[in-house]
Amino acid sequence: MTPVSPAPAASVSDFEQSLVALEQLVDRMEHGDMTLEESLAAYERGVGLYRHCQTALEQAELRVRMLSDPQDPSSRAPFPGMAGPNTTDG
């Protein structure tokens, strides 16, 4: 199964579709009726959907920052509590 690779500029509708698909996938997995192979494939798909949603949210955050103060590049840092996956929060 091929992982979902996020588009450079994920749209709101793409985010919403991915979020709905992720929620449905979680519901199916929580029922426990899947085989191990199906569970692993669903987990892999879920990780791809999660990453796609996370990328879309990060892009939206950047757009908000740029709209808030386009002349101040330092304002483009992550919001407090929204550190990326490779950083720690204290």
C-alpha positions in Angstrom: 0.0 0.0 0.0 1.4 3.4 -1.0 1.5 6.1 1.8 -0.5 9.2 1.2 1.8 12.1 0.3 0.5 15.5 1.0 0.1 18.0 -1.8 2.2 21.2 -1.4 -0.9 23.3 -0.8 -3.5 21.1 0.7 -7.0 22.7 0.4 -9.6 22.8 3.1 -11.8 20.3 1.3 -8.8 17.9 1.1 -8.2 18.3 4.8 -11.9 17.7 5.6 -12.0 14.6 3.3 -8.9 13.2 4.9 -10.2 13.9 8.4 -13.5 12.1 7.6 -11.6 9.1 6.1 -9.4 9.0 9.2 -12.3 9.0 11.6 -14.0 6.3 9.6 -10.9 4.2 9.6 -10.5 4.6 13.4 -14.1 3.5 13.9 -13.5 0.4 11.8 -10.3 -0.4 13.7 -12.0 0.1 17.1 -14.6 -2.5 16.3 -11.8 -5.1 16.3 -13.2 -7.1 13.4 -10.2 -6.7 11.1 -7.5 -9.3 10.5 -4.0 -8.5 11.5 -3.1 -7.8 7.8 -6.1 -5.5 7.5 -5.3 -3.8 10.7 -1.7 -3.1 9.6 -2.9 -1.8 6.2 -5.5 0.4 8.0 -2.8 1.7 10.4 -0.5 2.6 7.5 -3.3 4.4 5.7 -4.2 6.2 9.0 -0.7 7.4 9.4 -0.7 8.8 5.9 -4.1 10.5 6.5 -2.8 11.9 9.8 0.3 13.4 8.2 -1.8 14.9 5.4 -4.1 16.5 8.0 -1.1 17.8 10.0 0.5 19.3 6.9 -2.8 21.0 6.0 -3.1 22.5 9.5 0.5 23.7 9.4 -0.1 25.4 6.1 -3.3 27.0 7.4 -1.3 28.3 10.5 1.3 29.8 8.2 -1.4 31.5 6.1 -2.9 33.0 9.2 0.5 34.3 10.4 1.3 35.7 7.0 -2.1 37.5 6.8 -1.7 38.8 10.4 1.6 40.5 9.7 3.1 39.9 6.3 6.0 42.3 7.0 7.3 40.4 10.0 8.9 37.1 9.0 9.6 36.3 12.6 5.8 36.0 13.2 5.9 32.9 11.1 7.2 30.7 13.9 4.9 28.0 15.2 2.1 29.0 17.6 2.8 28.1 21.3 2.0 24.5 22.0 2.1 23.7 18.3 5.7 22.5 18.0 6.5 20.3 15.1 7.2 16.5 15.4 11.0 17.1 15.7 10.9 19.5 18.6 10.1 19.3 22.2 7.8 21.5 24.3 9.9 22.0 27.5 
